[in-house]
């Protein structure tokens, strides 16, 4: 299958710009979901929306569309529709051979660079005539940015694909993500005793002081090549003249290796308990596993196929362990072998987010190459 033509590439850029202009922070994906549905329905594809939106509080569910191939084999392509919260309106502009936001905020290339490429792929496959050599299932998920919620709600038994690819890693095209961590969230509440801070401070027990002592002892930062920990949110107190009787801490540990996850989660909880006990405070701790990690071998079929597709395009594949999660984490738990591929975006979640023209077009070429290799 040939690479995209110049006209198809220009159409891809137009689709990307239009998608970026549609605000879709997590929970507010309705407008972009409608635009995707309209584009695919216009090509004759039936788009099914599940009830994930109702389950997780988003305005849209996950979208699934199918394009049959010349035989019964299919491959899944997946991208998420939501973005992190906006700090400014999105006004995509062309600058230095790439797309940026003219405003002081994200562009939305995470993950609309992949969404746009999937829409253009569907156009190419339908407009070039005949059925593609292999069928494609297009999955567009919601609420990925807040713990892969849409993918976790998606019923993977609906898929006919034997394997799939998610284009959701903000690094140069050519990188194949072969490991991703399990993320454990730790929410703790330290409860002390309130007192008037000016009249009788000795009667109070400061929950904030106890929490501060715990935080100093909790594991934080990069703990090894594949393990990190962070205390991200601390809230407490009501006024400067009140000894605070409540302090809440939200933290996380991420690790590819289960033993490391257990080790550092235990260390965090022990630090919290020791500090609470020393201060005479009570402690409540809740753990929530947001996603499950994985490790892939380079010889596993979907990984090897991706490497062949990249080499076909002139990229030398590189394999890396990521500190983040993607819809791959949720889909693999559901039993579908799939791989996360770099999409070439830069500075994801930052006000300086951008994607080069070459990377945006490279996503489309890679999708075409993946279909070629999968149909061989």
N, C-alpha and C positions, 0 to 999 in steps of 0.2 A: 504494500500500500504506500503510495507516494506521500511525501511530506505535504504539509499545508501549502497551498498556493499563496501568492502575494495578496490576492483578493480575499482569501479566507483569513489570512493573518490580519488584514485591516479590519475585517468584520469582527474578529476576535477582540481587537482593541476597543471597538465601539461597544461591544457587549460588556467588556470589563468596566469601561468608564460608566456605563449606564447602571450596572449593578452597584458600583461603589457609591453612586449618588443616592442610593436607597438606604436609609439608616436601618440597621438590623442588629442592634445590640441584643444580647441574650434575652430571650423572653418576648422580643418584639420582631419576630421574623416574618410576620404575615405578608408585608408588602413585597419583600424579595421572593418569598415562596410563590406568591401570585405571579410575579414576573417570570420566574423559572417555569411554572406550570403553563403559562401562556406561550412561552417560546417553544417548549417541547410539544404541547398540544398542537401548535401550528405546524409541526413537522409530522403529525399523525400519530404521535406517541401517546399512549394512555398513561396518565400520572395518577398514582394512588397515594393518598395521604392517610397516615395512621393517626391514632388518637394520643400520641405521645405528648402533644401540646397540652391536652386536658390533664394528663397525669402529672406533668411537671410545671404547669403554670405558664406555658408559652402560648403565643397567639397562633402558632402553626405547629403542625406535626411534621414528622419526617416525610419526605417525598421519595417515591420509588417509581422509576419508569424503566421499561424494557424495550430493547430493539433486537428482534430475533436475527440470528445469523443463518448461514446456509446449512448448518447442522445444529444439533442440540447442545453443543458446548457453549458456555457463557462465562464471562469474566465480570467481576464487580469493579466499578470505579466509584469512589466516595469522596465527598467534600462536605464541610459544614457551612451552613448559611449564616450563622450568627457571628458577631464581632464582640470585642470587649467594648465597654462603655465609651461613648464619644465625648471628647472634650471640646470639640469644635465641629461645625458643619463640614461635610466632606465635599471638597471641590477639586476633583482630580485634574492635574495639569501635567503636561509633558515637560520634563526637565532633565537635562544631561542623560539622554538616551533611556529615560525611564519614567514611570508614573509616580507622582508624589501628590500629597494633599497641599493645596495652596494655603489652607488654614493651619492652625496650630493644633493638629490632632492626627489620629490614625488615618490611614488611607482605606483600610478594609481589604487589602490584598490577602490578608489572612482571614478568610480562606477563599475570597472571591476570585483570586487568580486561578484557582483550580475549578471553581464553579463555572467561570466563563469558558475555560478550556473544555469542560465537559459539555456545555451547551453547544459550542462550536463543533466539537467532535460529532455530536448527534446530527448537526446540520450537514456536515461533510458526508457522513455515512448514509444519510437519506438522499442527499442531492446528487451523489455520484452515480446513483443508479444501482439496482440490484441489491441483494442482501449482503451485509458484510460477511467475511469469512467465518467470523465467530460472533455469537450474540453478546450484547452488552447490557448489564443492569446498572442503572444510574441511581445512586442513593445520595440524597441531600439531607443532612441531619440538622437538628436544632440543638441549642443549648450545649454545644461542645465545650465552650469556654468555661463553663461552671461545673466541670466534672463529668463530661461525656454523657450528660443526662439523656439526650435524644438517642444516641446509639445504644445506651443501656436499656432503653425502653423498646427499641426496635426488635421485632420478631424475626430473627435471622432465618427461621424455617421457611419464610416466604421466598427466600432466594433460591435460585437454581444454580448459581455460580459455584464452581469448585474452589475458587480462590479469588482474591481481590486486592486492590491497591487503593490506599488513601494518600492523597497529595497534601500533606499537612505538616511539613517540617520546614522552618524558615532558615534554610541554608542552601548552598549552591546546588544546582541540579547535578546529579551524579552521586549524591550521598544516599545510601540505603540504610535505613534505621533497623538495626538488628537486635537492639535491646532497649527496653523501656522500663522504668521503675514501677513498683507498687507505691501508691501514695496513701499514707495514713494521716488523717486529720485528728488533732487532739484539741478538744475544747474543755477547758477547766474553769471552774468557779471557786475562788477562794473566799470564804466567809469569816469575817472577824467580828468585831463589836464596835458599834458607833458610840461616839461620845463628843461632847463639845470640845473642840480643839483648843479653845482659849481658856475655858474655865476648869475642865477636868480631863485633860488629855490622858492622864494615867489610867483612867477607867476604860479607855478605848483599846482596841486591838486592830491595828491597821492592816487591812487585807492587801493594800497596795504594797506596803513594805514587804510583807510575806511573799507576794507575787514577784517583786523585784529580786528578792534573794533566790527564788526558784529559777527565774529567767537567767541569772548569772551562771547557774549550774547546769542548765539544760544544754544539750548538744545543739550547736548551730553552725551554719556555714557548710563548706564542702568537707565531708568527713572521710571520703575516699573518692576514687575516680567515678564511682557509680552510686554514691550515697550522699544526700544532703539533708539538712534540717534547718528550720526557720521558725522563729516566733514572729508572727505577722501582725497580730492585732492584740492590743491591750486596752481595756476600758475599765473605768471604775471611779468611784467618788461622786459626791453630789455638790460639795461646796468647800471652799478653803477652810471654813471654820468647823468642819465636821471630820472627825477621824473616820476614814472610809471603812465601811463594813462589808463591801463587796468589790471584788476585782475579777474580771473575766479575761482569760488568755486563750487565744487561738493560735495553734502552731501546727506544723506538719513535719513528717519525715518521709523521704523518698529513697527507696533502695531497690536495686535490681535483685540482689540476693536476699532471700527471705530471712536468713540468719542475721544479716545486718539490719534489716527492718526491725526485727524483734529486739535486737540489742539496743538500738537507739530509742525506740519507743519506750522500752522499759526504763532506760536511763532518764528520759524526760519525765515519766510518771514518778519515778523515785525522787527526782529533784523537787517536783511539786509537792509530794507527800512529806518529804523531809522538812521543807521550808514551812509548810502549813503546821506540822507537828511542833516544830521549834517555836513558832510564834503563838501557838495555841489557837489556831484557826481550823475550821472545818474545810473539807475539800470534796468537790464533786468533779469527776472526770468522765468524759464521753469520748469514745473512739469511733471514727467512721472511715472505712476504707473506700476511697473515692474511685480508684481503679486498680486493676491487677496488672502487674508487670509481666514481661516475657523476655526470652532470649532465643534468637533464631540462629541457625547455622547457615553459612554461606552456600552450602550445597542443597538446602531445602528448595523444593521446586519453584515456589513463587519468587524466592530471592535470586535463584540462578536465572530465571526467566527475565527478571528485571535487569540483571547485569548484562544479559545478551542484548536487550533492547537499548540500554544505554550505550553499549559499545557500537551498536548499529548506527547510532547518531553521532559518534565521535567522542562520547564522554567515557572516561575511565571510572568505573564504579568504585566508590570508597564506602567502607562499612563503619558505622559508628553507633555508640550507645548514647541514647538521649536522656536528658534529665526530665523531659516532659512526657505527658501522655497524649494520646490521640484516639480517634474512634477505633483504631486498630486494637487498642487494649480491650475495648468492650466487645468488638466483633470476634476476637479470638476466644474470649471467654464463652461466647455463644457457639463456638465450634467451627468458625470459618477461618481457614488459613488466609491471612492477608498481611500486607507489608506496607509500612509507611515510607513514602518517598519524598525527598526534598523537592520543594516547589520553587526555589530560587528567590523567594521574598526576603527582604532585609528589614531589620529593626522591628520585628513583629511586636505589637502591643505598645510601641513607642510613638511619640509625636512625629518622629522622623521616618516612619515606615515608608517603604518604597518597593517597587519591583521594576527591574529593567525590562525593556522591550524584548530583549533576547530571552530572558527567563520566562516571561509570559508566553511567548511563542514556543519556547522549549517544552513547556508543559504539554501543549497540544501535540507537538511532534512526538513526545515520549508516549503519550496515550496511543497514538497511531502505531508506534513501534511495538508497544506492548501487545496490541491486537495482532500484529503480524507474527510476533513470536509465539503467542498463545495459539494461533491457528496453524502453526507449522506442523 
